[in-house]
Amino acid sequence: QVQLGESGGGLVQAGGSVRLSCSASGRTFSSNSMTMGWFRQAPGKERECVAAINWSGSITYYADSVKGRFTISRDNAKYTVYLQMNSLKPEDTAVYYCAADSSVLVRTSSGQYHYWGQGTQVTVSS
């Protein structure tokens, strides 16, 4: 089992920045088969993957809507994955979830992730 907990959400003005953190415990976080992802879900919309990263951090994925603005990273020594969000827009407003999966591949579909955090709200005001 892997337990995940997000932090760092809140209210921010458009153009601002927020860094989300996801702390992991339980199964070995730094194993070479643990991929991590950040998803978001806005009211009335499906959950979407905004970024994902493989165990070593050498492979990353970004949704087109966040490329150049968001950066995913991980610190295996601290059992933590981060999502740095810059140049935020009102359409980035959503609940952001951290997810983990036992895979050597970078996963981008919510159905491929077995472990989820409780989510943290990010609200971007215009």
C-alpha distance (Angstrom), angle and dihedral (degrees) to the residues before:
residue distance angle dihedral
Q1 . . .
V2 3.78 . .
Q3 3.78 122.8 .
L4 3.80 117.6 -156.6
G5 3.77 130.2 -167.9
E6 3.81 126.3 -175.3
S7 3.79 127.5 -153.9
G8 3.78 138.8 168.0
G9 3.77 103.1 66.2
G10 3.77 124.8 131.2
L11 3.77 145.3 113.2
V12 3.79 118.8 -40.2
Q13 3.78 135.2 167.2
A14 3.77 121.5 -112.8
G15 3.78 110.3 -84.4
G16 3.77 91.9 29.3
S17 3.79 131.7 115.0
V18 3.77 137.1 -120.2
R19 3.78 131.7 -179.5
L20 3.76 118.6 -150.0
S21 3.78 121.8 -159.3
C22 3.77 129.7 -160.3
S23 3.77 119.0 -164.1
A24 3.78 118.6 -159.1
S25 3.76 131.8 -158.8
G26 3.76 136.6 170.4
R27 3.77 117.8 40.0
T28 3.77 115.9 44.7
F29 3.78 105.6 -71.8
S30 3.75 95.3 -166.0
S31 3.76 97.1 50.9
N32 3.75 116.4 126.9
S33 3.76 91.1 -112.5
M34 3.78 102.0 56.6
T35 3.77 115.8 101.1
M36 3.81 120.0 -177.1
G37 3.75 132.3 -153.4
W38 3.78 142.0 -175.2
F39 3.78 117.3 -141.9
R40 3.77 132.2 179.2
Q41 3.76 134.9 -159.2
A42 3.76 125.2 -165.1
P43 3.83 122.2 -165.3
G44 3.77 110.8 -75.1
K45 3.79 93.3 7.0
E46 3.77 134.7 102.0
R47 3.76 121.6 -103.6
E48 3.78 110.0 -95.4
C49 3.77 134.5 -167.4
V50 3.78 111.4 -119.1
A51 3.80 98.3 174.7
A52 3.78 141.1 -3.0
I53 3.78 136.2 -176.1
N54 3.78 136.4 -166.2
W55 3.80 124.1 -125.0
S56 3.79 96.6 -88.8
G57 3.77 96.5 39.5
S58 3.78 91.6 -120.2
I59 3.81 94.7 115.8
T60 3.77 124.3 49.3
Y61 3.78 137.0 173.0
Y62 3.79 129.0 -156.1
A63 3.75 131.2 -174.1
D64 3.78 112.3 -119.5
S65 3.79 90.4 -115.9
V66 3.82 92.4 63.2
K67 3.81 103.4 32.4
G68 3.76 111.4 129.7
R69 3.82 92.0 15.1
F70 3.81 105.7 60.0
T71 3.79 128.2 53.0
I72 3.78 126.1 -167.3
S73 3.78 120.7 -158.2
R74 3.77 139.1 159.1
D75 3.77 138.0 -149.9
N76 3.78 107.4 -157.0
A77 3.80 91.8 -173.2
K78 3.81 88.5 61.3
Y79 3.81 95.4 36.8
T80 3.79 88.5 -125.8
V81 3.78 137.6 128.1
Y82 3.78 122.4 -162.9
L83 3.77 137.7 -156.7
Q84 3.78 114.1 -159.9
M85 3.79 108.9 -162.7
N86 3.80 118.8 -166.6
S87 3.79 133.5 174.5
L88 3.77 89.9 23.7
K89 3.78 120.2 -159.8
P90 3.80 130.7 -158.9
E91 3.81 88.5 -109.8
D92 3.82 88.6 63.5
T93 3.79 88.1 69.9
A94 3.81 107.8 120.8
V95 3.76 145.8 106.8
Y96 3.79 106.7 -79.1
Y97 3.79 119.8 -146.9
C98 3.76 131.8 -165.7
A99 3.79 116.8 -143.6
A100 3.79 137.2 -174.5
D101 3.76 133.9 -162.6
S102 3.76 136.2 -179.4
S103 3.76 98.3 -117.0
V104 3.77 139.1 117.3
L105 3.78 88.0 -145.3
V106 3.79 127.1 77.5
R107 3.80 106.6 -108.1
T108 3.79 124.1 -150.9
S109 3.80 103.6 173.9
S110 3.79 120.6 86.7
G111 3.81 90.3 -139.1
Q112 3.80 89.9 62.5
Y113 3.80 94.4 60.6
H114 3.79 120.1 84.8
Y115 3.80 101.4 -176.5
W116 3.80 125.8 57.0
G117 3.76 139.1 178.8
Q118 3.79 123.3 -134.4
G119 3.80 93.7 -104.5
T120 3.77 134.6 -117.3
Q121 3.80 126.3 -126.8
V122 3.78 119.9 -120.8
T123 3.79 115.9 -172.1
V124 3.80 120.8 -174.5
S125 3.78 115.3 -164.2
S126 3.79 122.0 -154.1
